[in-house]
Amino acid sequence: MKRIIAHIDMDAFYSSIEQRDNPSLKGKPVIVGKGKRGVVSAASYEARAFGVRSAMPIFQAKKLCPNGIFLPVRIKRYQKVSKQVMEILKGFTPLLEQISIDEAFLDITGMERLFGPPKELGVKIKKEIFEKLSLTASVGIAPNKFLSKIASDINKPDALTIIEEKDIKEFLEHLPVSKLPGVGEKTLLYLEKLGTLFVSDIAKVPERVLTKGLGKWGKRLIQLSLGIDDSPVVPNSLPKSVSAEDTFKEDTKDKKLINKMLLLQSEKIGERLRKQKIKGKTITLKIKFGDFSQISRNITLSYYTNATKVIYDNALNLFENVKIDIPVRLVGVGVSKFDIHEHKQYTLFEDDKFELADIAVDKIRERFGEKYLKRGTILLDE
């Protein structure tokens, strides 16, 4: 049986939720982001008409859209709605792979008997999301994951796009390489130097040339350029990473202030990992400087952890090995390379004692609120 994969992508998710929750914002340029010095997390389609995009500095967004309505990020609200979306999607197939807060792949192979042909199923998915949540979604349906993801994006918003197997070659013939998922600025620059403007051009480049410049990714690109993607939809897959980042009110070289921010971020990440009962072994530090240049450093441990102290100590060690010549604008911490953390007998060795303390802190904060229990290091600085 030939596979049929659907990719569901919510339209301007954060800003659409804000417009839904506050009807007076409908039809207005809504921009969701962190503070005056942060970046845009989401922009409504009205704001995008002015050139506002995600990851754009807030000050730049204000120049492009001076009459925009700037709102703070309400991540817990968005997470709650995300769960509602995923519950709706689970009603169509158990083979669901959530890949971000507002995106998921569905393997809908063989579902025709229950929901009709792919187009009819796509219509039903969009209709149920809108009727239950008053939000729109764009749906792409294709023979594999990468094509379905592209399909969901090309006619946004509120779109349903289907790529049939017989149309794949013609579709890729006119698709710019920038539309391929995973192709960033460096890859795009390398491909442009080779004269590959469209996806179909990639297959014309010798494999040795692509792998020399792009490694294994070059080999993967050849497969994609031919419309080949055998990657399965993996239900209940672990997240790729859990991270937190913050922009300072003013660019700073104050190591004490930066250390405090790293600790707060490590606490936030540790708590999220423990709630999801997962542990990671790679800890990443991100630093963005006042001139908007940025670097990242990481370390992979010999064991898995979700202990706040272990995350913080390693992030701090990475930071202490960075030469700070330019004031820092933003710092972030991330944890990746996960494994499921099942219940175990604690021995009070390695990071067990830290995790036990963290679990106790989590329970107290859940019951009484975060403000009632803080680390001494943070209190001394307040």
Secondary structure as UniProt FT lines:
FT   STRAND          5..10
FT   TURN            11..12
FT   HELIX           13..21
FT   HELIX           23..25
FT   TURN            26..27
FT   STRAND          30..33
FT   TURN            35..37
FT   STRAND          39..43
FT   HELIX           45..48
FT   TURN            49..51
FT   TURN            54..55
FT   HELIX           58..64
FT   TURN            66..67
FT   STRAND          69..71
FT   HELIX           75..90
FT   TURN            91..92
FT   STRAND          96..100
FT   TURN            101..102
FT   STRAND          103..107
FT   TURN            109..110
FT   HELIX           112..115
FT   HELIX           118..133
FT   STRAND          137..142
FT   HELIX           145..154
FT   STRAND          160..162
FT   HELIX           165..167
FT   HELIX           168..173
FT   HELIX           177..179
FT   TURN            181..182
FT   HELIX           185..193
FT   TURN            194..195
FT   HELIX           199..202
FT   TURN            203..204
FT   HELIX           207..214
FT   HELIX           216..225
FT   TURN            226..227
FT   TURN            235..236
FT   STRAND          241..252
FT   HELIX           255..276
FT   STRAND          278..289
FT   TURN            290..291
FT   STRAND          294..305
FT   HELIX           308..320
FT   STRAND          328..340
FT   TURN            350..351
FT   HELIX           352..368
FT   HELIX           370..372
FT   HELIX           376..381
//
